[in-house]
Amino acid sequence: METKKNATAALVVAIIGLILSLLFALGGLVLSIIGIVLAAKAKAQQWSKANAALVISIIGLVLAVLNMVVGAILAAA
């Protein structure tokens, strides 16, 4: 039962992290890392939901880093 909750929590955190990575990069970065950790823990029992959370978290992580880089470039210009 605990792993099912972990997989669901990982998916929810990943989706919120993806949304925040476009609006507030630091929050998206933190939540994406948390989503990756939770998805890795839940991967044994609920493979499909944990895999989806892992993919969404990685996309959110990349978008957050890109958002930070573009923001730093635009702030320096």
NORRAUR-V798415 format. One line per field, one symbol per residue. ss: DSSP state (h for helix, s for strand, l for the rest). phi: phi as a letter, one per 20 degrees, with the letter a starting at -180 (. if undefined). Layout:
ss=???
phi=???
//
This chain:
ss=lhhhhhhhhhhhhhhhhhhhhhhlhhhhhhhhhhhhhhhhhhllllhhhhhhhhhhhhhhhhhhhhhhhhhhhhhhl
phi=.ffffffffffffffffffffeecfffffffffffffffffeffedfffffffffffffffffffffffffffffff
//
